[in-house]
Amino acid sequence: MEWRISSLPVWFLSLLLLNILDILVTNPTFESNPFTLYMWGKIGILLSAGIKIGLVLFFGILCTLTKRVAKPAEWAFASRLLRWTLIALVAFYIFVVAWNMLQHFLVLL
């Protein structure tokens, strides 16, 4: 797989790093996602974080398997679809991490 700025590995690694950063900067006091609060109450924050990272890694495995199984014509479409999915997820996590950092900053004031 060629390493270009628009390649899947770059977007996947960005998503993984943003996911880890999101876990590190999330303040449980200001969490507003009811599903996340429910998961934290049932299985704990650390196991929930492990599952969250595991899901991102599973998505990476699916991307790799798709490349191996798809024919060249299918891969052209699949890679665009996966790339745009990763771009949307990276944009979402940029927003989430920025929002969490803003909350930390406002708490310090």
Secondary structure, 3 states (H helix, E strand, C coil): CCCCCCCHHHHHHHHHHHHHHHHHHCCHHHCCCHHHHHHHHHHCHHHHHHHHHHHHHHHHHHHHHHHHHCCHHHHHHHHHHHHHHHHHHHHHHHHHHHHHHHHHHHHHC
